[in-house]
Amino acid sequence: MEADYAVVVVTYNRLELLKECLEQVENQTIPAKKVIVVNNASTDGTEQYLRDYKEKNVRYRMIACAENLGGAGGFEKGIELAAAERVDCILMIDDDAVLENDYMEKIMRARLEHPDFQAFAGTVLTAGRIDTFHRRNISRPGLRLKNCPENCYTGQPGGQPFACDIASFCGMVVDRALVRKAGLPCSEYFIWFDDTEYSMRINRYTRFLVIPDAKLNHKTVADRSRHPHRRYDWREYYGIRNRILCVKKHGNVLDRAVNGADMFCHVVFRNWLFGVVNMDDYDWAYEKRLVREAYRDAKETGAIRKGIPEFR
């Protein structure tokens, strides 16, 4: 089978994970034609490592960002460069994704067997278990997202491909021709919901076909908070703001109304209530301010915030 795909990897200050990630990119049974690594201004030796790596392999292209553009900005730059290459499709992964050796062999075979699809994805494993968060379907009204359940991957007959609406950038594969139609990821999202918004644009032309036997290990760090009620950190700002922007862009009036009601109950009211009852002996002031800023910036779409926001 011909090797006619490019890989886009976005990395930020995770050199040891990046090394493992690239090792498995190299070990694919069908090697990539091009490998593009976007370095989001890492300060842990990644730049020198990639410079040395490129000298050993002419298939590699490196993009050194002057500042951290987040996953969204990194994939925008990487996919733009990959789409200019003479390849059939593009694989997207973060630096903490470790592909099984035959991941792309199985995806490329599926492309030949299912020509009606232009976008594909595999199974994401976290700590040895299927992480259903990465492949989802859209539920209306409200553009709510529902994880594809485990039995989609393991049900009878096991291992059969299934379609979904949303795929994360953790193992997403799209035809290069599709990029010309759907465009590039929205760099303004910085992190979170960037792949969801991109998937919704892709849905205008195709759904994703998930190949359960194509697997990757997502070496993410699980949140082990000692508090039973999850507190927010700076990333939640982007999750809230970008969810509002995504529904505003792709939803109708009813979708926006239902999403607004759902977010009020599970975000705004939740933080207000926790603050009133002093849940966990904590005032929840940071969470409440973060939500206010996210709502405000989503309303004022010209106010584009990037990087780590500080709300204290």
N, C-alpha and C positions, 0 to 999 in steps of 0.2 A: 504494500500500500504506500502511495506517494506521501512524503512529508511536505505538506503544503499548508502549514498554519504558523501563526506567530503567537508568542506568549508575551503578555504584559504583566509585570510584577511591580507593585508599588511597595516601597519600604520606608520605614522611619525608625531609626535607633533600635533595631533588633538584629544586629549583625549575625549572631549565632543562629537565630531562626532563618535568616536569609540564606546562610550557607547551606542549611539543610534543605530549604526550599529549592534552591538552584541545583543542588545535587540531584534531586529527584526530577527536575526539569531535564537535566542532562541524561538521566537514566531511562527516559521514556523509550518504549519499544519502537515507537515511531518518533524520531527526533524532530524538534521544531526547526522550521526554516529560519526564523528570526526570533530572538529573545530580547525584549526591550525592558530594561529595569529603570524605574523612575525613583530616584533618591530624593526624598522630601527633606533636604537639608539636614541629614543625619550628622550627629557629632560624635559617634562612637567608633570611628574608623571605617565606616561603610564606604566612604568616597574612595579611599586608597585601595580597599579590597576590590571594589568594582573596577577601578582603573587597571589593576593588575589582572583581574579576571578577563577584561576585554582584550588585553594584549595576547592572551592565550587562545581566544576564540573569536574569529571574525564574524560569527553569527550574532554576536551580542552588540546591542546599541544601548548606551547609557544616557539618561537625561538627568542632569544635576540641577535641582531647583535651588534658587537663591534663598527661598523661605519654605516653610512647611505649608503646602497647599492642601493638606488633608487627603484622604482617600479619593474624594471626588475630583479635586484638581489634579491629582496624580494620574488617575485613570483617564481624565480628559486628555492630558498631554500624551500619555502612552498609547491610547487607542487612536488618536489622531496620527501619530507616527506609524503605528502598525497598519492603519488603513491605507497608507501610501505605499506599502510594500505589495509585492505581487504574491499574495497568499489568498487562499480560499476562505479561511476563517481565523478568528482571534480568540485565544483563551485568556481570561482575566483571573488573577489570583493575588492575594496579599502575601506578604512575606512569611506569614504563619501557616500557610497552606502547604502540606506535604503530599504530593500526588503519589498514588500507587503507580507502579511502573507502566501499566497498560491503560492508564486513564485516557489518554488521547487516542490510543488505538481503538478503544471501544466507542469513543465519541465519533471518530472519523468513520468508523464502520456504520454507525447509526445514521450519519449524514447521507451515506450512499443508499441505505435501506429505506430511509424516510425523507425523500426529496421534498415533501410538502412542508417540512419544517425548515426554518432558517436560524433557529436558536436552540441551544442544547445546554444541559447541565448534568452533573453526576450527583452521587450521594456524598454528603458531608458527614464525617464521623468526628465526634468530639469525645475524647477519653474512651474510645472504643464503641460508642453508642451513636446511633443515627440522630443527627441534630435536625429536627424537622423544621426549624425556624428558617432555613435557607431556601426552601422551595414552598411557595404559598399560592393561594388563590384569592381572587378579589370577590368580596361579597357586597352586594348593593342592597339598599342604599347606604351611602356613607363611605364607600371605597374601603371597607374594613378588610383586613388581611387575615386569612385563616391558613394555618400550617397544613401542608399535605401530611396526613397521618402516616404512622409507620407502616400500616398495612398496604399503603401504596407501593412501598419499597419491597415488602416481604410477602405480600399476599399471594394467593394462588391464581394463576401460575406465577411463582416467584421470579423476580428479576426482569419482569416485562416492563418495557418503557411506558411511561404515563405522561400526560400533558399537564402543565400548570401555567399560571399567569405571571408569577413573579419569581425571579431567581436572584440571589445575591451575587456579588462579584466574586464570591468564593467558588470558583470553578465554572463560571458562566462562559459559554462559547457561542459566538455569533458569527454569521457569515459576513465577510467583508462588504459584500454588496448591501447588506442590511444596514451597516453603519452609514452608508451614503444616504439612505432613506430616513433612518431614525435620528441621525446626528450623533453628537458626542454627549457624554455625561455632563451634568450641570455642575460646574466647578464651585458655584456659589453655595452649594449645600455643605461643603467642607467634609463633614462625615454624616452618616446615617440618612436613610431615605434616598440617597443618591442613586443606589441601584434599583430601588422601588420605582422611583420616577422614571428612570431609564427603561425599566421593564415595561412600564405603562406605554411608553412611546413605541417600544418594540411590538407590543400587543396590537398595534394598528395593522401590522403586517403578518405576524405569526405569534403563536404561543410557544412556550418552551417545551421541549421533549426531554424528560428526565430519564437518564440511563442508569438504573440502580446498580448495575455491576461496575460502573465507572466510579471509583471511590477516591476520596482524599481525606487526609487526617488534618483537621483544623486544630492547631495547637494553641488554642486560645486559653487565656487564664480565666477561670470561672470566678464570679463574684461571690466571695465568702464573707459577706457582711455579717458582723456579730449582731446586727439589729434585725429583728424579725420583720420590720416594716422598712422596705427598701428606701434608702435616702437617695436623693439626686446628686449627681456630680455635673461638671461642666458639659459633658456630652449630652445630657438630657435637654439642654438648651436647643441643640441642633435637632434632636429627635422631635421636640414639640414644634419648633418653628418650621422645620422642613415638612412635617406631616401636614400642617396647615397649608403651606405653599403648594404641596403636591395635590391635595384635594381641591384647592382653589383652581389649579391649572387644569386638572383632568376630570373634575366632577361637575355635576349640574347643581342647580339650586337645592334640590332635595339632598344630594350627597353632602353638600356643605353644611346644611342644617343638621343632619343626623350626625355627622362627624363633630360638629360644634357641641352638640348635646352630649355626645359620648366623652369628649375631652373635658367638658366642664365637670361631669360626674367623676371621672377617674383621674383628673389632674388638678383642676382648680379647686373644686370642693374638697377633694381628698386632702390637699395640703392645708387648706383653711381649717378643716375639721381636726386634723392631727395637731395643728398649732393650738386650737382652742382647748383640746383635752391634754395638751402637753405630752403627746405620745412619746414614749421612750425617754421622758424627762429632757425633751429637746424642743426648741421653740419653732422649728421649721421655717424660720425667717429666710434662710438662704433659698430654700425651695420655692417659696412664694415669690421672692424677687426674681428668681430665674424664670419662672413661668410668666411673670408680667413682662419681662424683657423679651422673651420669645414671642409672645402674642403681639407686642408692640412692633417688633421688627418684621413679623410676618405681615402685619397690616401695612407698614411702610416699606414696601418691597424694594425701594431704592436704598434702604439702609442695609448694606451687605456687611455682615460681621464675619470675620474669619479668625482662626486661631483659638486659643483657650480664653474664654471670657471670664472676667472677674466680677462677681456680683456682691461680694462682701463689703 
